[in-house]
Amino acid sequence: MRFFPTLPHFPAVRSAVRTTPLLITSLLLLASAAPALAQAPLAAADEAVLADRRLAAGYLRTGNGDLAALALERLQKALPAPHAMRAKTAVEAIDAGDLAAATTATEALAVDLAEARRAAGVRVLADCVREFSTVYATLDTHRTRAPDLADAALRSAIAAAARASDAAVARCDGEAPAAVKADAGFRRLVDGSRGSLGRIPEAVAAGDAELLHRFLIELRAYEQLLRFRYG
């Protein structure tokens, strides 16, 4: 009589049979998530998405939660799940009357989108503008606390920070799409920033704290507007 082995005689085969449904389920979940993951870098670089995020942030700054919620709801529909949840969190905060939390979530969404672009090797003007804001932050500390211009080392540090900020904003000018680069509003902000930054070493060398402060106030306005409109 022939002997036909059954699964109990092959533990490895028996284990594989038991785990196959779980494996298939996992593969199906990965396959269903793939379109959203592939879409993420594309959505993160979509100018309509970036414009809506800036719009929501702008309305939140002025305390207009209802209009901010409309822009965030559009983002919920346009973005894949990982990023759509940020927009949803912001909308829920608005519904709860917590505009500060909504602002935090909206800014976190900007960071998430930037990270998605970076991971995909995609770069847009918003990335450069936000980098400029980061570089400029060092120089801006002297706007809120008057520096001692009698300190030679401090004068040198302020001039270096101005040069670094100028290089950063010049890079954004170079990376801007042709239509943006030619736009009068963009030109006013970039050229105005570079004009003030170029005068800072002169004010520092002269020990003119009042003139330096005036330039730093101008720069703060330019930097904020660049970030609000293009970041």
Solvent accessible surface area in square Angstrom, and as a share of the most:
residue,aa,sasa,rsa
1,M,240,1.07
2,R,198,0.72
3,F,144,0.60
4,F,153,0.64
5,P,71,0.44
6,T,76,0.44
7,L,80,0.40
8,P,92,0.58
9,H,106,0.47
10,F,100,0.42
11,P,85,0.53
12,A,81,0.63
13,V,71,0.41
14,R,80,0.29
15,S,44,0.29
16,A,53,0.41
17,V,82,0.47
18,R,157,0.57
19,T,70,0.41
20,T,57,0.33
21,P,80,0.50
22,L,124,0.62
23,L,106,0.53
24,I,87,0.44
25,T,69,0.40
26,S,46,0.30
27,L,98,0.49
28,L,118,0.59
29,L,119,0.59
30,L,119,0.59
31,A,63,0.49
32,S,80,0.52
33,A,41,0.32
34,A,50,0.39
35,P,86,0.54
36,A,29,0.22
37,L,111,0.55
38,A,68,0.53
39,Q,76,0.34
40,A,12,0.09
41,P,31,0.19
42,L,135,0.67
43,A,8,0.06
44,A,0,0.00
45,A,30,0.23
46,D,63,0.33
47,E,104,0.47
48,A,69,0.54
49,V,7,0.04
50,L,8,0.04
51,A,44,0.34
52,D,23,0.12
53,R,13,0.05
54,R,31,0.11
55,L,76,0.38
56,A,0,0.00
57,A,14,0.11
58,G,18,0.17
59,Y,62,0.23
60,L,10,0.05
61,R,111,0.40
62,T,111,0.65
63,G,45,0.43
64,N,57,0.29
65,G,11,0.10
66,D,116,0.60
67,L,70,0.35
68,A,0,0.00
69,A,11,0.09
70,L,93,0.46
71,A,1,0.00
72,L,0,0.00
73,E,72,0.32
74,R,112,0.41
75,L,1,0.00
76,Q,56,0.25
77,K,179,0.76
78,A,45,0.35
79,L,10,0.05
80,P,7,0.04
81,A,69,0.54
82,P,73,0.46
83,H,16,0.07
84,A,16,0.12
85,M,109,0.49
86,R,94,0.34
87,A,0,0.00
88,K,82,0.35
89,T,67,0.39
90,A,0,0.00
91,V,15,0.09
92,E,92,0.41
93,A,13,0.10
94,I,18,0.09
95,D,115,0.59
96,A,83,0.64
97,G,61,0.58
98,D,67,0.35
99,L,55,0.27
100,A,76,0.59
101,A,42,0.33
102,A,0,0.00
103,T,57,0.33
104,T,94,0.55
105,A,8,0.06
106,T,2,0.01
107,E,62,0.28
108,A,21,0.17
109,L,0,0.00
110,A,6,0.05
111,V,64,0.37
112,D,28,0.14
113,L,1,0.00
114,A,11,0.08
115,E,89,0.40
116,A,17,0.14
117,R,3,0.01
118,R,165,0.60
119,A,96,0.74
120,A,48,0.37
121,G,71,0.69
122,V,57,0.33
123,R,112,0.41
124,V,33,0.19
125,L,22,0.11
126,A,4,0.03
127,D,17,0.09
128,C,1,0.01
129,V,2,0.01
130,R,33,0.12
131,E,66,0.30
132,F,2,0.01
133,S,12,0.08
134,T,101,0.58
135,V,50,0.29
136,Y,3,0.01
137,A,54,0.42
138,T,85,0.49
139,L,0,0.00
140,D,16,0.08
141,T,78,0.45
142,H,31,0.14
143,R,58,0.21
144,T,101,0.59
145,R,198,0.72
146,A,88,0.68
147,P,20,0.12
148,D,88,0.45
149,L,16,0.08
150,A,88,0.68
151,D,62,0.32
152,A,62,0.48
153,A,77,0.59
154,L,48,0.24
155,R,74,0.27
156,S,69,0.44
157,A,53,0.41
158,I,0,0.00
159,A,13,0.10
160,A,44,0.34
161,A,13,0.10
162,A,1,0.01
163,R,143,0.52
164,A,48,0.37
165,S,0,0.00
166,D,33,0.17
167,A,54,0.42
168,A,2,0.01
169,V,0,0.00
170,A,29,0.22
171,R,110,0.40
172,C,4,0.02
173,D,20,0.10
174,G,61,0.59
175,E,70,0.31
176,A,9,0.07
177,P,74,0.46
178,A,85,0.66
179,A,85,0.66
180,V,36,0.21
181,K,81,0.34
182,A,82,0.64
183,D,66,0.34
184,A,74,0.57
185,G,13,0.12
186,F,0,0.00
187,R,62,0.23
188,R,143,0.52
189,L,4,0.02
190,V,1,0.00
191,D,74,0.39
192,G,17,0.17
193,S,0,0.00
194,R,97,0.36
195,G,41,0.40
196,S,6,0.04
197,L,3,0.01
198,G,53,0.51
199,R,97,0.35
200,I,0,0.00
201,P,44,0.28
202,E,90,0.40
203,A,0,0.00
204,V,4,0.02
205,A,85,0.66
206,A,78,0.61
207,G,40,0.38
208,D,55,0.28
209,A,48,0.37
210,E,146,0.65
211,L,36,0.18
212,L,2,0.01
213,H,81,0.36
214,R,125,0.46
215,F,5,0.02
216,L,0,0.00
217,I,92,0.47
218,E,60,0.27
219,L,1,0.01
220,R,85,0.31
221,A,52,0.40
222,Y,51,0.19
223,E,6,0.03
224,Q,43,0.19
225,L,63,0.31
226,L,4,0.02
227,R,58,0.21
228,F,62,0.26
229,R,106,0.39
230,Y,34,0.13
231,G,4,0.04
